[in-house]
Amino acid sequence: MIEYKKEGSLHLVTMNDGQNTICPQWHQEMLDILDTVENDCGQGAALVLTGTDKFFCNGLNLEKVMALSPEEMQVFAKNMAEIHSRFLVLQCPTVAALNGHAFAGGAFMALSCDYRIMREDRGWFCVSEVDVGVPIPPPMMGILQGKLTPNIARDALLTGKRYTAEEAMAAGIADGKACAETLLEQSMALASLLATKEPGIFKTLKQTWFGPMAEALVAG
């Protein structure tokens, strides 16, 4: 469901299960990967998160999530909050390589990374909850408010606008674009550049900037 490998000092995390929808198994695999990365985040380390085919991540697997018991749903919500919280303050740089569609929870995964590079010819960034009828918990709303300007966050949230790479760059959602053939290479190059920074101060600055947002997530 999620493949992890290390290339030099870079941690490459690839969601590779079709539409890459989020379910309990996805959560557990991502938590295990975060454990590995957090134990290997020294000088030169960085993380690149990407998907496969035409999907970066298509949000929640609603069929599996709706089948959860109330107790299982509590665990699911807790794990989701923990994953976003840990990504936000991960001590090494994180870059999302959006190879395709990033909808709903997939859009939030992209926003939880430090930088986003989108495929220029395919794939939308879309906060689609308004169209699928899924509420966004207040702590998750903080990610939108912390990563996007107020007007862009408003429009993304209330209209469900589907942003192309060009539109996402103009809106400040994406930091770059690339063709399919060079997307991963460009994302890894950015991650490697960021990884030249001193890891201690990098961690401190991220914690200062995103710490309150991360703490709000796990506090519920």
BELBELDA-V503332 format. One record per helix or strand. SS is the DSSP state (a for helix, b for strand). FROM is the first residue (numbers start at 1). TO is the last residue. If there is no record, write none. Layout:
ss=(SS SS)
from=(FROM FROM)
to=(TO TO)
This chain:
ss=(b b b a b b b b a a b b a b b a a a b a b a a)
from=(2 10 22 24 46 52 55 60 62 70 93 101 105 115 125 129 138 150 163 165 176 183 199)
to=(7 15 22 38 50 52 57 60 66 88 98 103 111 119 126 132 147 159 163 170 178 194 219)
